[in-house]
Amino acid sequence: MNDARPTKPLTSTSSIGAWLDHPEGGPLVRQLLAASGASEDALAPVLGLPLQQLVVMSQGAMGQSVVDDLVLRANGGAAPEEAEEAGWREQTVAGRFTGRTVVVTGAASGIGRAVSSRVVREGGRVIAVDVDAERLTGTAGALASSAGPGGAVVAVVADVTAADDIEAVVAAATSDGHTVSALANVAGINDDSSPAGETTDAVWERVMAVNLTGPFKLLRAVLPSMLAAGGGAVVNVASEAGLRGSASGNAYTVSKHVLIGLTRSAAFMYGPQGIRVNAV
């Protein structure tokens, strides 16, 4: 007696765990991981998320076409209809950010773009910050076209490691009497996967500047506005590399560990004054 059950078609909204467990999808995802130098263990914290979220989580390294291709290959070249009940579905809340200004770094792609999109669609004013002027211009236009009532986008080309650029970001955020309601420190770079004995000064200094010093200085710069307003929220994008030593190279791992320390210190110091500081 054969009691084998047919497997459900895989879609972009099927969970990462479902893909890994699938006889066709599992090998495809593992092949993709191997090609990028990653291991299956790296997906352990996100097994419940839909495959589609990998596009956002990759911060621009993985395009939508990669996910679309995986879906086709897993289903013999056919694209199945997305099941309404399958996986995660975004649900926006109209007006949730109305009247609020949110600074988002790394806004031109990946997580930064996704955060900016959500805020502006929910009526917020986004100060979209990125060092890539061309990409930021395109992103800002797309975000503006999808803005909800009251939503607005102010694009600021800036390097978070440069003091003058941080001043320009704060000036844009606080123009015309606005105050900073929230800061999302998303911008970050990886290292060259080198261990401590092989990490060059150039790699160390660049990674620390972008991943740690920049977020610290921008946090410091927006705090006066938040304190004057009586509160605010800060989210620092960390990494599993901030929790264990085997996720990346020396410089990146250290930068994310210290970013979590910065988050905890600021949360303790400013929580009583109405400012929430968290890391994700």
RALIN-V265787 format. One record per backbone hydrogen bond with DSSP energy under -0.5 kcal/mol. NH is the residue of the N-H (numbers start at 1). CO is the residue of the C=O. If there is no record, write none. Layout:
nh->NH co->CO
nh->NH co->CO
//
This chain:
nh->3 co->1
nh->14 co->11
nh->16 co->49
nh->17 co->47
nh->19 co->15
nh->20 co->16
nh->21 co->17
nh->22 co->18
nh->22 co->19
nh->26 co->22
nh->28 co->24
nh->29 co->25
nh->30 co->26
nh->31 co->27
nh->32 co->28
nh->33 co->29
nh->34 co->30
nh->35 co->31
nh->36 co->32
nh->37 co->34
nh->38 co->33
nh->42 co->39
nh->43 co->40
nh->44 co->41
nh->46 co->43
nh->47 co->44
nh->49 co->46
nh->51 co->14
nh->52 co->12
nh->53 co->50
nh->54 co->51
nh->55 co->52
nh->56 co->52
nh->57 co->53
nh->58 co->54
nh->59 co->56
nh->60 co->55
nh->61 co->58
nh->63 co->61
nh->66 co->63
nh->67 co->63
nh->68 co->64
nh->69 co->65
nh->70 co->66
nh->71 co->67
nh->72 co->68
nh->73 co->69
nh->74 co->70
nh->75 co->71
nh->75 co->72
nh->76 co->73
nh->77 co->72
nh->78 co->75
nh->80 co->78
nh->86 co->83
nh->94 co->92
nh->96 co->93
nh->97 co->122
nh->98 co->95
nh->99 co->123
nh->100 co->97
nh->101 co->179
nh->102 co->100
nh->102 co->125
nh->103 co->182
nh->104 co->102
nh->104 co->127
nh->105 co->184
nh->106 co->129
nh->107 co->129
nh->109 co->106
nh->111 co->56
nh->112 co->109
nh->113 co->109
nh->114 co->110
nh->115 co->111
nh->116 co->112
nh->117 co->113
nh->118 co->114
nh->119 co->115
nh->120 co->116
nh->121 co->117
nh->122 co->118
nh->123 co->120
nh->124 co->119
nh->125 co->100
nh->126 co->124
nh->126 co->152
nh->127 co->102
nh->128 co->126
nh->128 co->154
nh->129 co->104
nh->129 co->127
nh->130 co->156
nh->133 co->131
nh->136 co->132
nh->137 co->133
nh->138 co->134
nh->139 co->135
nh->140 co->136
nh->141 co->137
nh->142 co->138
nh->143 co->139
nh->144 co->140
nh->145 co->141
nh->146 co->142
nh->146 co->143
nh->147 co->144
nh->148 co->120
nh->151 co->148
nh->152 co->124
nh->154 co->126
nh->155 co->153
nh->156 co->128
nh->158 co->130
nh->158 co->156
nh->160 co->158
nh->162 co->159
nh->163 co->161
nh->166 co->162
nh->167 co->163
nh->168 co->164
nh->169 co->165
nh->170 co->166
nh->171 co->167
nh->172 co->168
nh->173 co->169
nh->174 co->170
nh->175 co->172
nh->177 co->174
nh->178 co->175
nh->181 co->101
nh->181 co->179
nh->182 co->101
nh->183 co->233
nh->184 co->103
nh->185 co->183
nh->185 co->235
nh->186 co->184
nh->198 co->195
nh->199 co->195
nh->199 co->196
nh->204 co->200
nh->205 co->201
nh->206 co->202
nh->207 co->203
nh->208 co->204
nh->209 co->205
nh->210 co->206
nh->211 co->207
nh->212 co->208
nh->213 co->208
nh->214 co->209
nh->216 co->212
nh->217 co->213
nh->218 co->214
nh->219 co->215
nh->220 co->216
nh->221 co->217
nh->222 co->218
nh->223 co->219
nh->224 co->220
nh->226 co->222
nh->227 co->223
nh->228 co->224
nh->229 co->225
nh->230 co->226
nh->230 co->227
nh->231 co->226
nh->232 co->274
nh->233 co->181
nh->234 co->276
nh->235 co->183
nh->236 co->278
nh->237 co->185
nh->237 co->235
nh->238 co->236
nh->242 co->239
nh->243 co->240
nh->244 co->240
nh->250 co->194
nh->253 co->249
nh->254 co->250
nh->255 co->251
nh->256 co->252
nh->257 co->253
nh->258 co->254
nh->259 co->255
nh->260 co->256
nh->261 co->257
nh->262 co->258
nh->263 co->259
nh->264 co->260
nh->265 co->261
nh->266 co->262
nh->267 co->263
nh->268 co->264
nh->269 co->265
nh->270 co->266
nh->271 co->267
nh->273 co->270
nh->274 co->271
nh->275 co->270
nh->276 co->232
nh->276 co->274
nh->278 co->234
nh->280 co->236
//
